[in-house]
């Protein structure tokens, strides 16, 4: 799955875009019904912010990771979305 990557206030290298694509690819392990994935990278005075927006049937999951390092912000956002996807998958399986 190719994510939509949007960057504000800075440019991102192709290596970083590849890393974001791998992070979104890992999300398919937790839920196979992902419709779309988008990542918004933002830079401000405090550091970086990575916002993951994952669309699944009948729901949109969002998570934000922050940090002074861009890769830390991406990892934090990815782990938060993983937790939400696990919870979504468990609810779908039990009903």
C-alpha positions in Angstrom: 0.0 0.0 0.0 1.3 3.4 -0.9 0.5 6.1 1.6 -0.3 9.7 0.9 2.6 11.7 2.3 2.2 15.4 3.0 5.0 17.6 4.4 4.5 21.0 5.8 7.3 23.6 6.4 10.1 21.4 5.3 11.3 19.0 2.6 11.8 15.3 3.2 14.3 13.0 1.5 13.3 9.9 -0.4 14.8 7.7 2.3 12.4 9.2 4.8 9.5 8.7 2.4 10.5 5.0 2.0 10.7 4.6 5.7 7.1 6.0 6.1 5.9 3.7 3.3 7.5 0.7 5.2 5.7 1.9 8.4 2.4 2.0 6.7 3.1 -1.4 5.1 3.6 -2.9 8.6 0.1 -1.8 9.6 -1.4 -4.4 7.2 -0.3 -7.1 9.7 -2.8 -5.9 12.2 -5.8 -5.3 10.0 -6.2 -6.6 6.4 -9.1 -4.2 5.6 -7.2 -0.9 5.5 -8.7 1.2 2.7 -6.3 4.2 2.7 -3.3 5.5 4.7 -2.1 9.1 4.9 0.8 10.7 6.8 1.3 14.4 7.5 4.7 15.5 8.6 4.9 18.9 10.3 7.8 20.9 11.8 7.4 23.6 14.4 9.5 25.2 17.2 9.3 22.1 19.5 10.3 19.5 16.9 8.5 17.2 14.5 5.0 15.9 14.4 3.8 12.9 12.4 0.1 12.4 12.0 -1.1 9.0 10.7 -4.6 8.9 9.2 -5.8 5.3 8.5 -9.2 4.7 6.9 -10.9 1.4 7.5 -14.5 0.4 6.7 -16.9 2.7 8.6 -14.2 4.4 10.6 -11.1 6.7 10.4 -8.3 6.2 12.9 -5.8 9.0 13.6 -2.7 9.1 15.8 0.0 11.7 16.3 3.6 11.2 17.3 5.8 14.1 18.4 9.5 14.4 19.0 12.7 16.3 18.4 13.8 13.7 15.9 11.6 13.0 12.8 12.1 9.2 13.0 11.1 9.1 16.7 7.9 11.0 15.8 7.2 8.5 13.0 7.8 5.5 15.3 5.6 6.9 18.0 2.7 7.6 15.6 3.0 4.2 14.1 2.9 2.5 17.5 -0.3 4.4 18.5 -2.0 3.5 15.2 -1.0 -0.2 15.7 -2.8 -0.2 19.1 -5.9 1.3 17.5 -5.9 -1.2 14.7 -5.5 -4.1 17.1 -8.5 -2.8 19.1 -10.5 -2.3 15.9 -9.7 -5.8 14.7 -10.6 -7.4 18.0 -14.0 -5.6 18.0 -14.7 -6.7 14.5 -13.8 -10.4 15.2 -15.9 -10.6 18.4 -19.1 -9.2 16.8 
